[in-house]
Amino acid sequence: MSDDPEIEKIKQRKLEEMLRQKDKPQVEHGITDLDGTNFDQIISAENPTLVDFWAEWCGPCKMMHPVFESLSKQYPNVKFARVNVDNNQNIAMRFGVQSIPTFIMFKSGQIVDKMMGAVGAPGIHMICKKHSK
């Protein structure tokens, strides 16, 4: 502990800030990490939501992540989100995800499109253009 009261105030404020951030859903470059606590709420939006079903050990998933991330900036009216299937098997099973990566486009809670595999930028562009009108 420091003897400087100003440093202690700053440390306390930083700690409180970090604790507040912990309770918010993780958003990385406009991509929301989904789990059982926020999945239904996010996909129920009227605007389209493209969900990437992936896993840490999946090579093609890792290859697609930078593509997914960069395209999330190009389609502001499409919400980009992802589900780690190892941590959320119930969600993956609910939507019949049997291979990864799988990309599912939701609109108002309904599946409107689905793509499987490392579809690359052309695949993500196609599904986003199709549903972002």
Stockholm file with secondary structure:
# STOCKHOLM 1.0

chainA/1-133         MSDDPEIEKIKQRKLEEMLRQKDKPQVEHGITDLDGTNFDQIISAENPTLVDFWAEWCGPCKMMHPVFESLSKQYPNVKFARVNVDNNQNIAMRFGVQSIPTFIMFKSGQIVDKMMGAVGAPGIHMICKKHSK
#=GR chainA/1-133 SS CCSCHHHHHHHHHHHHHHHHHHTSCCEETTEEEECTTTHHHHHTSSSCEEEEEECTTCHHHHHHHHHHHHHHTTCTTSEEEEEETTTCHHHHHHTTCCSSSEEEEEETTEEEEEEESCCHHHHHHHHHHHHCC
#=GC SS_cons         CCSCHHHHHHHHHHHHHHHHHHTSCCEETTEEEECTTTHHHHHTSSSCEEEEEECTTCHHHHHHHHHHHHHHTTCTTSEEEEEETTTCHHHHHHTTCCSSSEEEEEETTEEEEEEESCCHHHHHHHHHHHHCC
//
